[in-house]
Amino acid sequence: MRSIDLNGVTWRKSSYSNPDGGNCIEVSDDFLTAAPLVPVRDSKNPHGPALILPATAWASFVTAVRHGELSN
């Protein structure tokens, strides 16, 4: 498995994150063109680990969230 350097990556908070800052994830679109991969991390732990997902898996997850197919 190859290593992905996340230094200098541009992160953005998910639009589905909790508005009070409690349950937030951040994602990066920096690798969509080249890889296509989507890094995901906990915004409360920006120096912690990040999940690196195939863009297709991330798209499936976002679609499921939008359609309310996942329970809290």
C-alpha positions in Angstrom: 0.0 0.0 0.0 1.4 3.4 -0.9 1.6 6.3 1.5 -0.2 9.5 0.8 1.2 12.8 2.0 -1.5 14.9 3.6 0.8 17.8 4.4 -0.5 21.0 2.8 -3.9 19.4 1.9 -6.8 21.8 1.8 -9.6 20.6 4.2 -13.2 21.7 4.3 -15.9 20.9 6.8 -18.7 18.7 5.6 -21.9 20.5 5.0 -23.6 17.8 7.1 -21.5 18.4 10.2 -23.1 19.6 13.4 -23.4 23.4 13.4 -22.1 23.7 17.0 -18.8 22.1 16.0 -19.5 18.9 18.0 -19.7 16.2 15.3 -17.6 17.5 12.4 -15.7 15.8 9.7 -13.4 17.4 7.2 -12.8 16.2 3.7 -10.3 17.2 1.0 -10.9 17.4 -2.7 -7.2 17.7 -3.5 -6.9 14.1 -4.8 -10.1 13.8 -6.8 -8.4 14.4 -10.1 -5.2 12.5 -9.7 -6.1 9.4 -7.7 -9.3 9.7 -7.3 -9.3 9.5 -3.5 -11.0 11.5 -0.7 -9.2 11.9 2.6 -11.6 12.3 5.6 -10.7 13.3 9.2 -12.2 14.3 12.5 -12.1 18.1 12.7 -11.5 17.9 16.5 -8.3 15.9 15.9 -6.7 17.5 12.8 -3.3 15.9 13.5 -4.8 12.5 14.0 -5.4 9.8 11.4 -7.4 10.3 8.2 -9.3 7.7 6.3 -8.5 7.6 2.6 -11.5 6.5 0.6 -12.0 5.8 -3.1 -14.0 8.7 -4.5 -16.7 6.2 -5.5 -17.1 5.0 -2.0 -17.3 8.5 -0.7 -19.9 9.4 -3.3 -22.0 6.4 -2.2 -21.7 7.4 1.4 -22.8 11.0 0.7 -25.7 9.8 -1.4 -26.9 7.5 1.5 -26.7 10.4 3.9 -28.6 12.7 1.6 -31.4 10.1 1.3 -31.5 9.5 5.0 -30.5 5.8 4.6 -28.1 5.9 7.6 -29.3 6.1 11.2 -27.7 8.2 13.9 
